[in-house]
């Protein structure tokens, strides 16, 4: 197939592009190499992708119509929309930026798809487990009410889902929305918790633990997330709009995560306990039964094994 991937040189995007290229798809990647973190990291990912003959990069923002026109100059079978400004805490400080990039940007991509000749490309949208807010019922199911996001980032992702539903209803788009649960693994962004913790641990610095360590997350290894994204790329039947949780369907306490990561890195954990942060939720926990039944999604990597793989990659990068 011919697939367009926005956010192609990011953490998840680069892995998704590689998986598609390895199986023989052609991929046009879109990325603006913004300064949310060091653009040199994305340049490394770009070099990996450009080693594949089937990859083409379009540099630019999804808010620029010319960028999307260039990316869709060849008719796409599927558009995978991963580009976004990520992170709960930064969104609290810059809500207008997140509204523009995540909501207006998603509308721009959907409008570019809508302008394509029929049949329209299928659309895969990266949502987030953050849309569930602080709900106490676990595990989280796709049919649970998601009316109380506790951060602007979560609100933008829920808004993206609602807009996507309206586009499928109005314009006959075929769309899949994927709620990612705390993705980790090689190439993880440097500001994300596990990567940030690893840097502090190896440098002998204390790890900031917000709260008493009892908060729980459904940490999901990148390979399992990619398998769910690729299965969604291949989805051609069922409801025109469908939401799927992609998680490990298991939870890990924050204090246990820090200890396990330190062990994987071969160092001793030093912890600095700090107050809980605005926008944090007590737990995330995915019910993946729908994805398992309809996509064949089957997460294979326990957190302990994923942390060992991440630690091996991290230490290699340090060397």
C-alpha positions as CSV (number, residue, x, y, z in Angstrom):
1,X,0.0,0.0,0.0
2,X,0.9,3.7,-0.2
3,X,0.7,5.2,3.3
4,X,1.2,8.8,4.4
5,X,2.4,9.2,8.0
6,X,2.4,12.5,9.9
7,X,4.9,12.9,12.7
8,X,7.0,10.3,10.8
9,X,10.3,11.1,12.5
10,X,9.1,11.0,16.1
11,X,9.2,8.2,18.6
12,X,6.1,6.2,17.6
13,X,6.1,7.6,14.0
14,X,9.6,6.3,13.1
15,X,8.8,2.8,14.4
16,X,5.5,2.7,12.5
17,X,7.2,3.9,9.3
18,X,9.9,1.2,9.6
19,X,7.3,-1.5,10.2
20,X,5.4,-0.5,7.1
21,X,8.5,-0.2,4.9
22,X,9.8,-3.6,6.0
23,X,6.7,-5.3,4.8
24,X,6.9,-3.6,1.4
25,X,4.6,-0.5,1.7
26,X,5.7,2.8,0.3
27,X,5.6,5.6,2.9
28,X,5.5,9.4,2.6
29,X,6.5,10.9,6.0
30,X,5.6,14.4,7.1
31,X,7.4,16.1,10.0
32,X,8.3,19.7,10.9
33,X,11.3,18.9,13.2
34,X,10.0,21.3,15.8
35,X,11.9,22.2,18.9
36,X,9.7,20.4,21.5
37,X,12.9,18.4,22.0
38,X,16.2,18.4,20.2
39,X,15.5,18.2,16.5
40,X,18.8,16.3,16.0
41,X,17.1,13.2,17.5
42,X,14.5,13.3,14.8
43,X,17.2,13.8,12.2
44,X,18.7,10.5,13.4
45,X,15.3,8.8,12.9
46,X,15.1,10.4,9.4
47,X,18.4,8.9,8.4
48,X,17.2,5.4,9.5
49,X,14.0,5.8,7.4
50,X,15.7,7.2,4.3
51,X,17.9,4.1,4.2
52,X,14.7,2.4,2.9
53,X,14.0,2.9,-0.9
54,X,10.3,3.2,-0.3
55,X,10.5,6.3,2.0
56,X,10.0,9.9,1.0
57,X,10.1,12.8,3.5
58,X,8.1,16.0,3.2
59,X,9.4,18.6,5.7
60,X,6.8,21.0,6.9
61,X,3.9,21.6,9.3
62,X,0.5,20.1,8.8
63,X,-0.9,23.6,9.3
64,X,0.6,24.5,5.9
65,X,-1.7,23.5,3.0
66,X,1.3,23.2,0.7
67,X,2.9,20.6,3.0
68,X,-0.2,18.4,2.9
69,X,-0.7,18.9,-0.9
70,X,2.9,17.6,-1.4
71,X,2.4,14.7,0.9
72,X,-0.8,13.7,-0.9
73,X,0.4,14.3,-4.4
74,X,0.3,10.6,-5.0
75,X,-3.1,9.0,-4.0
76,X,-2.7,7.4,-0.5
77,X,-4.5,4.3,0.6
78,X,-4.2,5.2,4.2
79,X,-3.2,8.3,6.2
80,X,-1.8,7.7,9.7
81,X,-2.0,10.9,11.7
82,X,0.5,10.8,14.6
83,X,1.7,14.5,14.5
84,X,0.8,16.4,17.6
85,X,2.3,18.4,20.5
86,X,2.5,15.8,23.2
87,X,2.6,15.9,27.0
88,X,0.1,16.6,29.7
89,X,2.1,19.0,31.8
90,X,3.4,21.3,29.0
91,X,-0.2,21.6,27.8
92,X,-1.2,23.2,31.0
93,X,1.3,26.0,30.4
94,X,0.5,26.4,26.7
95,X,-3.1,25.5,26.0
96,X,-3.4,27.7,23.0
97,X,-0.5,26.0,21.3
98,X,-2.0,22.6,21.9
99,X,-5.4,23.8,20.6
100,X,-3.8,25.0,17.4
101,X,-1.4,22.1,16.7
102,X,-3.6,19.3,17.8
103,X,-7.1,20.4,16.9
104,X,-6.6,22.8,14.0
105,X,-3.8,20.5,12.7
106,X,-6.1,17.5,12.8
107,X,-8.8,19.4,10.9
108,X,-6.3,20.4,8.3
109,X,-5.3,16.8,7.7
110,X,-8.9,15.6,7.5
111,X,-9.7,18.4,5.1
112,X,-6.8,17.4,2.9
113,X,-8.1,13.8,2.9
114,X,-11.6,15.0,2.1
115,X,-10.2,16.8,-1.0
116,X,-8.8,13.6,-2.4
117,X,-10.7,11.8,-5.2
118,X,-12.9,8.9,-4.2
119,X,-12.5,6.5,-2.7
120,X,-11.1,8.5,0.2
121,X,-7.9,7.3,1.9
122,X,-8.6,5.5,5.2
123,X,-7.6,7.4,8.3
124,X,-5.8,6.3,11.5
125,X,-5.7,8.8,14.3
126,X,-3.5,8.8,17.4
127,X,-5.5,9.5,20.4
128,X,-4.5,8.9,24.0
129,X,-5.5,7.2,27.2
130,X,-5.6,10.6,28.8
131,X,-9.1,11.1,27.5
132,X,-10.3,8.9,30.3
133,X,-9.3,11.5,32.9
134,X,-9.4,10.4,36.5
135,X,-12.2,7.8,36.2
136,X,-12.1,5.2,38.9
137,X,-13.7,2.3,37.0
138,X,-11.0,0.0,35.7
139,X,-10.0,-1.3,33.2
140,X,-11.0,1.5,30.8
141,X,-13.3,0.5,28.0
142,X,-13.8,2.4,24.8
143,X,-17.5,2.8,25.6
144,X,-16.8,4.5,29.0
145,X,-17.9,8.1,29.2
146,X,-15.0,10.5,28.5
147,X,-16.4,13.8,29.4
148,X,-13.9,15.0,32.0
149,X,-10.4,15.4,30.6
150,X,-8.1,16.8,33.3
151,X,-5.6,18.5,31.0
152,X,-5.7,20.6,27.7
153,X,-3.7,17.8,26.0
154,X,-6.4,15.3,26.9
155,X,-9.1,17.7,25.8
156,X,-7.4,18.1,22.4
157,X,-7.3,14.4,21.8
158,X,-10.9,13.9,22.8
159,X,-11.9,16.8,20.5
160,X,-9.9,15.1,17.7
161,X,-12.0,12.0,18.2
162,X,-15.3,13.9,18.1
163,X,-14.3,15.8,14.9
164,X,-13.2,12.6,13.3
165,X,-16.6,11.0,14.0
166,X,-18.3,14.0,12.4
167,X,-16.2,13.7,9.3
168,X,-17.0,10.0,8.9
169,X,-20.7,10.9,9.2
170,X,-20.6,13.8,6.8
171,X,-18.1,12.8,4.2
172,X,-18.0,9.0,4.2
173,X,-14.5,8.7,5.7
174,X,-13.4,5.4,7.1
175,X,-11.5,6.1,10.3
176,X,-9.9,4.4,13.3
177,X,-9.0,6.2,16.5
178,X,-6.3,4.6,18.7
179,X,-6.0,5.4,22.4
180,X,-2.3,4.8,23.3
181,X,-1.5,3.8,26.8
182,X,1.9,5.2,28.1
183,X,4.2,4.0,25.3
184,X,7.8,3.3,26.0
185,X,10.8,1.7,24.4
186,X,13.8,2.6,22.2
187,X,13.7,6.1,20.7
188,X,11.4,7.3,23.5
189,X,11.3,11.1,23.7
190,X,13.8,12.5,26.2
191,X,11.2,14.3,28.4
192,X,9.1,11.2,28.8
193,X,9.2,9.7,32.3
194,X,11.1,6.5,31.7
195,X,13.7,8.2,29.5
196,X,14.1,11.1,31.9
197,X,14.3,8.7,34.9
198,X,17.0,6.7,33.1
199,X,19.2,9.7,32.5
200,X,18.9,10.7,36.2
201,X,19.6,7.2,37.5
202,X,22.7,6.6,35.3
203,X,24.0,10.1,36.4
204,X,23.5,9.2,40.1
205,X,20.8,11.8,40.6
206,X,17.6,11.3,42.5
207,X,14.4,10.5,40.5
208,X,11.5,12.8,41.2
209,X,8.6,10.7,42.4
210,X,5.4,12.7,42.4
211,X,3.2,11.5,45.2
212,X,3.6,8.4,47.3
213,X,4.5,6.1,44.4
214,X,1.1,4.4,44.3
215,X,-0.1,5.9,41.0
216,X,-0.3,3.2,38.3
217,X,0.2,3.2,34.6
218,X,-0.5,0.7,31.8
219,X,3.0,0.9,30.3
220,X,3.0,-0.4,26.7
221,X,6.1,-1.4,24.8
222,X,6.6,0.3,21.4
223,X,6.5,-3.0,19.4
224,X,3.1,-3.8,20.7
225,X,1.8,-0.3,19.9
226,X,3.2,-0.6,16.4
227,X,1.4,-4.0,15.9
228,X,-1.9,-2.3,16.7
229,X,-1.2,0.7,14.4
230,X,-0.3,-1.6,11.5
231,X,-3.4,-3.7,12.1
232,X,-5.5,-0.5,12.0
233,X,-3.8,0.5,8.7
234,X,-5.1,-2.8,7.3
235,X,-8.6,-2.5,8.7
236,X,-11.1,-2.3,5.8
237,X,-14.3,-3.6,7.4
238,X,-16.5,-3.0,10.3
239,X,-17.9,0.4,11.5
240,X,-16.8,3.5,9.5
241,X,-15.6,5.0,12.8
242,X,-14.1,2.8,15.5
243,X,-12.1,3.5,18.7
244,X,-9.6,1.0,20.1
245,X,-7.5,0.9,23.3
246,X,-3.9,-0.1,22.6
247,X,-2.3,-1.0,26.0
248,X,-0.6,-3.8,27.8
249,X,-3.7,-4.4,29.9
250,X,-1.7,-4.5,33.1
251,X,-0.6,-1.8,35.6
252,X,2.6,-1.0,37.3
253,X,3.1,1.3,40.3
254,X,5.3,4.3,39.9
255,X,7.7,3.3,42.8
256,X,8.0,-0.3,41.4
257,X,8.7,1.1,37.9
258,X,11.6,3.2,39.2
259,X,13.1,0.2,41.0
260,X,12.7,-2.0,38.0
261,X,14.3,0.5,35.7
262,X,17.2,1.0,38.0
263,X,17.8,-2.7,38.1
264,X,17.7,-3.0,34.3
265,X,20.3,-0.2,34.2
266,X,22.4,-1.8,36.8
267,X,22.3,1.1,39.2
268,X,20.8,2.0,42.6
269,X,17.6,4.0,42.7
270,X,17.6,7.3,44.5
271,X,14.2,8.8,44.9
272,X,13.0,12.3,45.8
273,X,9.4,12.5,46.8
274,X,7.5,15.5,45.5
275,X,3.9,16.6,45.6
276,X,1.5,15.2,43.0
277,X,1.3,17.2,39.8
278,X,-1.7,19.0,38.2
279,X,-3.1,16.9,35.4
280,X,-1.9,13.6,36.7
281,X,-4.4,10.8,37.2
282,X,-4.3,7.9,39.7
283,X,-4.2,5.1,37.2
284,X,-4.5,4.1,33.6
285,X,-5.5,0.5,32.6
286,X,-6.7,-0.6,29.2
287,X,-9.4,-3.1,28.4
288,X,-8.0,-4.3,25.0
289,X,-10.7,-6.9,24.4
290,X,-12.2,-5.0,21.4
291,X,-8.7,-4.6,19.8
292,X,-7.9,-8.2,20.4
293,X,-11.2,-9.4,18.8
294,X,-11.4,-7.0,15.9
295,X,-7.7,-6.2,15.1
296,X,-6.0,-9.3,16.3
297,X,-4.1,-7.1,18.8
298,X,-2.1,-9.2,21.3
299,X,0.5,-7.4,23.4
300,X,3.6,-9.6,23.9
301,X,6.0,-7.6,26.0
302,X,5.7,-7.5,29.8
303,X,6.9,-4.3,31.4
304,X,9.9,-6.0,32.9
305,X,11.1,-7.3,29.5
306,X,10.4,-3.9,27.9
307,X,12.5,-2.1,30.5
308,X,15.4,-4.4,29.8
309,X,15.1,-3.7,26.1
310,X,14.9,0.1,26.7
311,X,17.8,0.0,29.1
312,X,20.0,-1.8,26.5
313,X,19.1,0.8,23.9
314,X,19.6,3.7,26.3
315,X,23.1,2.5,27.5
316,X,24.1,2.0,23.9
317,X,23.1,5.5,23.1
318,X,25.1,6.8,26.1
319,X,28.2,5.0,24.8
